[in-house]
């Protein structure tokens, strides 16, 4: 069964209907509302979903860059996909999201057939308490999307002094709420579920929003599927703040210490 | 004077001629040849150059993502720019590079009018010997572009055992050769001038090449101009290697410890 009633709210939020070759229609979801407009992670996942649905897709996502070009109004939107280039085992994509014929968001992506090779992880899996020992964060008022994730902060909760050794770092266990088996789409959204680092770095609350986000997927579909609904460990840090923008980098780990994705974004902030 | 003879080889390599609205023509440069095709950093800078030349540009580069979609043949190419969205103080861009009407590379970018705000740098400026105390790397045979940069390695030279504490890290002083005053274009190219981390991480030489690269610019035009021809400190590290791809992250610092840019890329490798 996958009627609208039994569908997970994430799947309902990123759902698309085909509207001719390379064209899809979607709709914002109240379940993933942010303070202004929809939670960006779900928009990014929706753009990726158009690629996942596309009959010409070759391989799985390796890289996804999302530009949040303008505020997205509540309601319907159109997506248009374009294969920029197809190689023997990889493919480059452009997806545009329009409202009233104006581009509000767009994404580029690389998909590829992954093959077994030598591998190693140089990022360091942090030693933190297990998820079950940490309390989930209550959903924030005026940001419904925060209720769609179970977030258990180790440290770096905005507004709470912490001694993590890094002034803009947060570490938290995160998974979909209600639980949903992990896939590229939910992982893409989780990569954007870190609060803006400027809120961790200083107490002042100012308008801030992601402008562009790039995610690299290190796991393949089978590995993500094997994780099921287990919590993921997210680590996010700011690098540089100034002149109205800052950048932050994040890692998403499995409970077993497998690095599933790394993600980087540039964020607008005021003052 | 800026005749072809007196032009810096970098400026000659990224030079464009306008070919109607939103269209430009360029040509690969033997001076920046890589083992196969042109050095990717110069291709990325060429794509950015189309935006820098565009009469409708609003503000300076904040973010640049380049997809290297297919091998670029020696010779001419066409560029086509498209403003995806213009906001009050920021603008989103797409630039395509085609050869024989096929997309060989493309870039998305954010430009914005930067304003003074609160700022801080959380990345850590490494303590290393000054450039003058380190010997420049001789240019590599079969990769002319390496002769276009003065690279003075602190550690992490491929094929040389080092004890930097990070298995895939390199730290080096770098600047254009011959010297050229820094701007967004040369900084964009320098962000792609780090050897693939897989060559630092293990002795085996295998085919490898950048597939997609994202750079965040933290400095504005005046700050870059003030640096002039001083060497920059580059730091690059791998994060995860496996299934045919790895990602690496880099920081570019001024001698005075100002973080000028951070950059992330995903790289294809064989075996």
Interface residues (C-beta under 8 A of the other chain):
Chain A: X62 X63 X65 X67 X69 X70 X84 X85 X87 X90 X92 X94 X96 X102 X103 X104 X106 X108 X110 X112 X114 X115 X116 X117 X118 X119 X120 X121 X122 X123 X166 X167 X168 X201 X202 X204 X211 X212 X214 X216 X218 X220 X237 X238 X239 X240 X241 X242 X243 X244 X245 X247 X249 X251 X259 X262 X264 X266 X268 X269 X270 X271
Chain B: X62 X63 X65 X67 X69 X70 X84 X85 X87 X90 X92 X94 X96 X102 X103 X104 X106 X108 X110 X112 X114 X115 X116 X117 X118 X119 X120 X121 X122 X123 X166 X167 X168 X201 X202 X204 X211 X212 X214 X216 X218 X220 X237 X238 X239 X240 X241 X242 X243 X244 X245 X247 X249 X251 X259 X262 X264 X266 X268 X269 X270 X271
